[in-house]
Amino acid sequence: MPLCHGGGNATTRWHPTQQVFTITTYTGAPDIMYELYIANKNYSSWSLRPWVLMRELGLAFKEHVVPFADGAPGSNWDAFRSFSPTGKVPALNDGGAVVWDSLGITEYLAERHEGVWPSDPQARSWARCAAAEMHSGFGALREHCTMNCGIRVRIEQLPASLKSDIARLDELWSEGLQRFGGPFLAGVNFSAVDAFFAPVAFRIQTYGLKLGPAAQAYAARLLDLPAMRQWHADALAETWREPAHEAEAKAAGMFLEDLRSAPSK
């Protein structure tokens, strides 16, 4: 697969060969049909970001779900490499041009559609900084609270690093809500910065994490969005299980409940 190097958008030409497990088409305006390749909705926080952004903006796309493999060495790379040059999800196909990484996809869409970022310059600048911070930071939150939409776990004692990440998250969300008036982080409309923090809302729900009143209410608003409710329902309906993701989530604390459909045999 030829890769794209140098400046410009992260795009490449491709020829798909991978057999996907589910394909769903979402119609909307404008009449551009993107193809978005993602992994399990139960686990894949990176996949959720462009998916929820495109759904909330009403963009038409065809969703391809390619589940994580069972943990065999190189198995995800082999599967994902057929549609993504990095061998990772998500990847967006636009008429044969591939855009990879959730941030790369977001900026690609921003060049083509209004509403991806806030129109106000100050709000837009803040939103980009906050999204970049989420993209590259909050390592303890990722480590100790991996995304698993379908289970509930109680963490008895939060590690110091996780406490620090939660405090920063509370501070950042509260700043955006107060500065730009809500109900979303950078103002009245859902934008890319909300999409980048959407997986955190699921983590808060799964692990029962506590934030200040404003931040906690914002997480609840994210979870109540139609697109987020659909993602959650789809995640619970999945019968695939990936052992490493399962073990990581359940090791975080006391396992309380599994809300998902029975695993496939």
C-alpha positions in Angstrom: 0.0 0.0 0.0 1.6 3.3 -1.0 1.8 5.7 1.9 1.6 9.5 1.9 4.6 11.4 3.1 5.3 15.1 3.6 2.8 17.9 4.1 -0.9 18.1 3.4 -3.6 15.8 4.6 -2.8 12.3 5.6 -4.3 10.5 2.6 -3.4 7.5 0.4 -5.0 5.5 -2.4 -6.1 2.0 -1.6 -7.8 -1.2 -2.7 -9.8 -2.9 0.0 -9.4 -6.6 0.6 -10.4 -7.1 4.2 -13.7 -8.9 4.9 -15.6 -6.8 7.4 -18.1 -8.2 9.9 -20.8 -5.5 9.8 -21.6 -2.6 7.4 -24.2 0.1 8.2 -25.1 3.1 6.1 -26.0 6.4 7.6 -27.7 8.9 5.3 -27.5 12.6 5.7 -26.5 15.9 4.0 -24.5 16.7 2.0 -24.7 13.9 -0.6 -21.1 12.7 0.0 -20.8 9.1 1.1 -17.7 8.6 3.2 -16.7 5.2 4.4 -15.5 5.0 8.0 -13.6 1.9 9.3 -13.8 1.3 13.0 -13.3 -1.5 15.5 -15.6 -2.9 18.3 -17.9 -0.2 19.6 -17.5 -1.7 23.1 -13.8 -1.0 23.2 -12.6 1.4 20.6 -12.5 5.0 21.9 -10.5 6.2 18.9 -13.2 4.9 16.6 -15.9 6.7 18.5 -14.5 10.2 18.0 -15.0 10.6 14.2 -18.1 8.4 14.3 -20.0 10.6 16.9 -18.8 13.7 15.2 -20.1 12.6 11.8 -23.4 11.4 13.3 -24.0 14.7 15.2 -23.2 16.8 12.1 -25.5 14.7 10.0 -22.8 13.6 7.5 -23.6 10.6 5.3 -21.2 7.6 5.7 -21.0 3.9 5.4 -19.7 2.3 8.6 -17.5 -0.8 8.5 -16.9 -2.6 11.8 -13.8 -4.8 11.8 -13.5 -6.4 15.3 -10.3 -6.6 17.2 -8.8 -10.1 16.8 -8.4 -12.6 19.7 -5.0 -11.4 20.8 -2.8 -13.4 18.4 0.4 -11.5 17.6 0.0 -9.2 14.6 -3.6 -10.2 14.1 -5.0 -6.7 14.4 -2.3 -5.3 12.1 -3.1 -7.9 9.4 -6.8 -7.1 9.6 -6.6 -3.3 9.8 -3.7 -2.8 7.4 -6.0 -3.6 4.5 -7.8 -0.3 5.0 -5.5 1.7 7.2 -1.8 2.4 6.4 -1.0 2.4 10.1 -2.8 -0.9 10.8 -4.9 1.0 13.3 -8.5 2.4 13.5 -10.2 4.6 12.7 -9.7 5.3 9.0 -11.9 7.3 6.6 -12.2 6.5 2.9 -13.3 9.4 0.7 -13.6 8.1 -2.9 -10.4 6.1 -2.7 -8.4 8.6 -0.6 -7.7 7.3 2.9 -7.4 9.6 5.9 -6.2 8.0 9.2 -6.1 8.9 12.9 -9.0 10.5 14.6 -7.4 14.0 14.6 -6.4 13.7 10.9 -10.0 12.7 10.1 -11.4 15.6 12.1 -9.2 18.1 10.3 -10.0 16.6 6.9 -13.7 16.9 7.6 -13.2 20.5 8.9 -11.9 21.5 5.5 -15.1 20.2 3.9 -17.9 20.9 6.3 -19.1 23.6 8.6 -19.5 23.0 12.3 -16.6 20.7 12.9 -14.9 23.4 15.0 -16.6 26.4 16.6 -17.0 29.5 14.3 -15.9 31.9 17.1 -12.1 32.3 16.9 -11.5 32.2 20.6 -13.7 29.2 21.1 -12.1 27.5 18.1 -8.6 28.0 19.4 -9.6 26.7 22.9 -11.4 23.7 21.4 -8.4 22.7 19.3 -6.1 23.0 22.3 -8.4 20.9 24.5 -8.9 18.2 21.8 -5.1 18.1 21.3 -4.6 17.6 25.0 -7.0 14.7 25.0 -5.4 13.2 21.9 -1.9 13.2 23.5 -2.6 13.2 27.2 -4.6 11.7 30.0 -2.4 8.7 30.1 -3.4 7.5 33.5 -7.1 7.7 32.6 -6.4 5.5 29.5 -4.3 3.1 31.5 -6.6 2.6 34.5 -10.0 3.1 32.8 -9.8 1.5 29.4 -13.0 1.9 27.5 -15.5 -0.9 27.9 -19.1 0.4 27.4 -20.8 -2.8 28.5 -19.5 -3.5 32.0 -19.6 -1.7 35.4 -16.5 -1.6 37.6 -15.9 0.1 40.9 -12.4 1.4 41.6 -11.9 1.2 45.4 -8.7 3.3 45.5 -7.8 5.6 42.7 -4.1 5.8 41.9 -2.5 9.2 42.4 -1.9 9.5 38.6 -5.6 8.8 37.9 -6.7 11.4 40.5 -4.5 13.9 38.8 -6.0 13.2 35.4 -9.5 13.4 36.8 -8.7 16.7 38.5 -7.3 18.1 35.2 -10.4 16.8 33.3 -12.7 18.5 35.7 -10.7 21.8 35.5 -10.7 21.7 31.7 -14.3 20.9 31.2 -15.4 23.4 33.8 -13.3 26.1 32.1 -14.8 25.5 28.7 -18.4 25.4 30.0 -18.0 28.6 32.0 -16.0 30.5 29.4 -18.2 29.7 26.4 -21.6 29.2 28.2 -22.3 25.6 27.4 -24.1 23.3 27.1 -21.1 21.9 25.1 -17.5 22.6 25.8 -17.0 25.4 23.3 -20.4 26.8 23.3 -24.0 26.1 22.2 -23.2 23.6 19.5 -21.6 20.1 19.6 -18.2 20.2 17.9 -15.0 18.2 17.5 -13.8 18.9 21.0 -16.9 17.2 22.4 -16.3 14.3 20.1 -12.8 13.9 21.4 -14.1 13.7 25.0 -17.0 11.5 24.2 -15.1 8.3 25.1 -14.4 9.8 28.5 -18.1 10.0 29.2 -18.3 6.2 28.7 -15.4 5.7 31.0 -17.0 7.9 33.7 -20.1 5.7 33.4 -18.3 2.4 33.4 -16.1 3.1 36.4 -18.3 5.4 38.3 -15.8 8.3 38.3 -16.8 11.4 40.1 -16.3 15.0 38.9 -17.6 18.4 40.0 -21.2 19.2 39.4 -20.7 21.1 36.1 -18.4 18.4 34.6 -20.6 15.6 35.8 -23.6 17.1 34.2 -21.7 17.6 31.0 -20.8 13.9 30.9 -24.4 13.1 31.4 -25.4 15.3 28.5 -22.9 13.6 26.2 -24.3 10.2 27.2 -27.8 11.4 26.4 -27.0 12.5 22.8 -28.9 10.3 20.2 -25.6 9.2 18.6 -24.1 8.3 21.9 -27.2 6.3 22.9 -27.0 4.5 19.6 -23.2 3.7 20.0 -23.9 2.4 23.5 -26.8 0.2 22.3 -24.6 -1.2 19.5 -21.8 -1.9 21.9 -24.1 -3.8 24.2 -25.4 -5.9 21.3 -21.9 -7.0 20.2 -21.1 -10.6 20.9 -17.4 -10.3 20.2 -15.0 -10.4 23.1 -11.3 -9.5 23.0 -9.5 -11.1 26.0 -6.9 -8.4 26.6 -9.4 -5.6 26.6 -11.7 -7.6 29.0 -8.9 -8.4 31.4 -7.6 -4.8 31.5 -11.0 -3.4 32.3 -11.9 -6.0 35.0 -8.5 -5.6 36.6 -9.2 -1.9 37.3 -11.4 -2.6 40.4 -14.3 -4.6 41.6 -16.3 -6.1 38.7 -20.0 -5.3 39.3 -22.1 -6.1 36.1 -22.0 -7.1 32.5 -24.8 -5.5 30.5 -23.9 -7.0 27.1 -25.4 -9.7 25.0 -24.0 -13.2 25.5 -20.6 -13.7 23.8 -20.4 -15.5 20.6 -19.1 -19.1 20.8 
